[in-house]
């Protein structure tokens, strides 16, 4: 059977969906391993009977995230957004620095990459590994006729609404730019 590696965000909403699929694949005889930040993922993978490999065990990104995650929920909106922007940048750096060695050491036949794992697809491309994207949340589709899912305004096809959608998509691009700069360097 196949060796399958899951790259998932360290968030219950992402992990429970990914691990449900991973558990089904394991029940069908595949060798399945989760790679993620260890703050919550190790426990959740264990509950599903899935092997776990931490993205990093003792260096800056993980310790930084462990201290940071409680702040995100309690910080004021702007401060929380600045923290999230930095978080995505650090996760991209960690994935690009450590991901190739970790994934290669597992010798997967295929990788399942959560669409919100920053740089997961880049790691697979670098290793020339086949991968699929797993949508565990609403996908981002930057198109002016589609309301960005994070803004909450109603669908409308007027010129003003299309302009608002363009601004919403631009805002998300700015939000993700630090992480994308790390990936595209």
C-alpha positions as CSV (number, residue, x, y, z in Angstrom):
1,X,0.0,0.0,0.0
2,X,1.0,3.7,-0.3
3,X,2.9,5.8,2.1
4,X,0.9,9.0,2.6
5,X,2.1,12.2,4.4
6,X,-0.4,14.8,5.5
7,X,0.8,18.4,6.0
8,X,-1.8,20.2,8.0
9,X,-2.3,23.4,10.0
10,X,-2.1,23.1,13.8
11,X,-5.8,24.0,14.2
12,X,-8.6,21.8,15.2
13,X,-10.8,22.8,12.3
14,X,-8.1,21.7,9.9
15,X,-6.8,18.7,11.9
16,X,-10.1,16.9,12.5
17,X,-11.0,17.0,8.9
18,X,-7.6,15.9,7.7
19,X,-7.3,13.2,10.3
20,X,-10.7,11.8,9.4
21,X,-9.5,11.3,5.9
22,X,-6.1,10.0,7.2
23,X,-7.9,7.5,9.4
24,X,-10.0,6.2,6.5
25,X,-6.8,5.7,4.4
26,X,-5.1,3.9,7.3
27,X,-8.1,1.6,7.7
28,X,-7.7,0.8,4.0
29,X,-4.1,-0.4,4.6
30,X,-2.1,2.7,3.8
31,X,0.8,4.0,5.9
32,X,-0.2,7.5,7.0
33,X,1.8,10.1,8.9
34,X,0.9,13.7,9.9
35,X,3.5,16.5,9.8
36,X,2.5,19.6,11.7
37,X,3.5,22.0,14.4
38,X,3.3,20.0,17.6
39,X,1.2,22.4,19.8
40,X,-2.1,20.4,19.3
41,X,-1.4,18.1,16.4
42,X,0.4,15.3,18.2
43,X,-2.5,14.7,20.6
44,X,-5.1,14.9,17.8
45,X,-3.1,12.6,15.5
46,X,-2.8,10.1,18.4
47,X,-6.6,10.1,18.9
48,X,-7.1,9.1,15.3
49,X,-4.3,6.5,15.4
50,X,-2.1,8.4,13.0
51,X,1.7,8.6,13.3
52,X,3.0,12.1,14.0
53,X,6.2,13.9,13.1
54,X,6.6,17.4,14.4
55,X,7.6,20.1,12.0
56,X,10.1,21.4,14.5
57,X,10.6,20.3,18.1
58,X,12.7,22.9,19.9
59,X,13.4,25.8,17.7
60,X,12.0,29.3,17.3
61,X,8.9,28.8,15.2
62,X,7.3,26.2,17.5
63,X,8.2,28.0,20.8
64,X,7.2,31.3,19.2
65,X,3.8,29.8,18.1
66,X,3.1,28.2,21.5
67,X,3.4,31.6,23.1
68,X,1.6,33.4,20.4
69,X,-1.5,31.3,19.9
70,X,-3.3,32.4,23.1
71,X,-2.6,36.0,22.2
72,X,-4.3,35.8,18.9
73,X,-7.7,35.1,20.4
74,X,-7.4,37.9,23.0
75,X,-5.6,40.7,21.0
76,X,-7.3,43.7,19.6
77,X,-8.2,43.3,15.9
78,X,-5.2,45.1,14.4
79,X,-2.7,43.6,16.8
80,X,-4.1,40.2,16.2
81,X,-3.9,40.6,12.4
82,X,-0.2,41.7,12.7
83,X,0.4,38.6,14.9
84,X,-1.3,36.4,12.3
85,X,0.7,37.9,9.4
86,X,3.9,37.2,11.3
87,X,2.7,33.7,12.1
88,X,2.1,32.9,8.4
89,X,5.6,34.2,7.6
90,X,7.2,32.1,10.3
91,X,5.3,29.0,9.3
92,X,6.4,29.5,5.7
93,X,10.0,29.8,6.9
94,X,9.7,26.7,9.0
95,X,8.1,24.7,6.2
96,X,10.8,25.8,3.7
97,X,13.7,25.2,6.1
98,X,12.6,21.9,7.7
99,X,9.8,20.6,5.5
100,X,12.0,19.1,2.7
101,X,14.1,17.0,5.1
102,X,11.2,15.9,7.2
103,X,9.0,14.9,4.2
104,X,11.9,13.3,2.4
105,X,12.8,11.2,5.4
106,X,9.2,9.7,5.4
107,X,9.6,8.6,1.8
108,X,6.0,9.2,0.8
109,X,4.4,8.1,-2.4
110,X,2.0,11.1,-2.2
111,X,1.5,14.1,0.1
112,X,-1.8,15.6,1.1
113,X,-1.3,19.3,1.7
114,X,-3.9,21.3,3.6
115,X,-4.5,24.4,1.4
116,X,-3.6,26.6,4.3
117,X,-0.2,25.1,4.9
118,X,2.0,27.9,3.7
119,X,4.7,26.5,1.4
120,X,3.5,22.9,1.6
121,X,3.1,22.6,-2.2
122,X,6.5,24.2,-2.7
123,X,8.2,21.6,-0.5
124,X,6.5,18.8,-2.6
125,X,7.6,20.5,-5.9
126,X,11.1,20.8,-4.6
127,X,11.2,17.1,-3.8
128,X,9.4,16.2,-7.0
129,X,6.6,14.4,-5.1
130,X,3.0,14.2,-6.2
131,X,0.6,16.0,-3.9
132,X,-3.0,17.0,-3.7
133,X,-4.5,20.0,-1.9
134,X,-7.0,19.3,0.8
135,X,-9.6,22.1,1.3
136,X,-10.4,21.9,5.0
137,X,-11.9,25.4,5.0
138,X,-13.5,27.8,2.5
139,X,-11.1,28.1,-0.4
140,X,-9.8,31.6,-1.4
141,X,-10.8,32.4,-4.9
142,X,-9.8,35.9,-5.9
143,X,-12.3,37.0,-8.4
144,X,-14.1,40.3,-8.4
145,X,-17.6,38.7,-8.8
146,X,-17.0,36.4,-5.8
147,X,-17.3,38.0,-2.3
148,X,-14.2,37.2,-0.2
149,X,-15.3,34.8,2.5
150,X,-13.7,36.7,5.3
151,X,-15.5,40.0,4.8
152,X,-19.2,39.2,5.4
153,X,-20.8,41.5,3.0
154,X,-23.7,40.2,0.8
155,X,-23.2,39.2,-2.8
156,X,-24.0,41.9,-5.3
157,X,-23.1,42.5,-8.9
158,X,-23.1,46.3,-9.0
159,X,-20.0,48.2,-9.9
160,X,-19.6,49.3,-6.3
161,X,-19.8,45.8,-5.0
162,X,-17.3,44.5,-7.6
163,X,-14.9,47.3,-6.5
164,X,-15.4,46.3,-2.8
165,X,-14.6,42.7,-3.7
166,X,-11.4,43.8,-5.5
167,X,-10.4,45.7,-2.4
168,X,-11.2,42.7,-0.2
169,X,-9.0,40.5,-2.4
170,X,-6.3,43.1,-2.4
171,X,-6.4,43.3,1.4
172,X,-5.9,39.5,1.6
173,X,-3.0,39.7,-0.8
174,X,-1.4,42.4,1.4
175,X,-2.1,40.3,4.5
176,X,-0.3,37.2,3.0
177,X,2.5,39.1,1.2
178,X,5.2,38.6,3.9
179,X,4.6,34.8,3.8
180,X,4.5,34.8,0.0
181,X,7.7,36.7,-0.1
182,X,9.4,34.0,1.9
183,X,8.1,31.3,-0.4
184,X,9.0,33.2,-3.6
185,X,12.5,34.1,-2.6
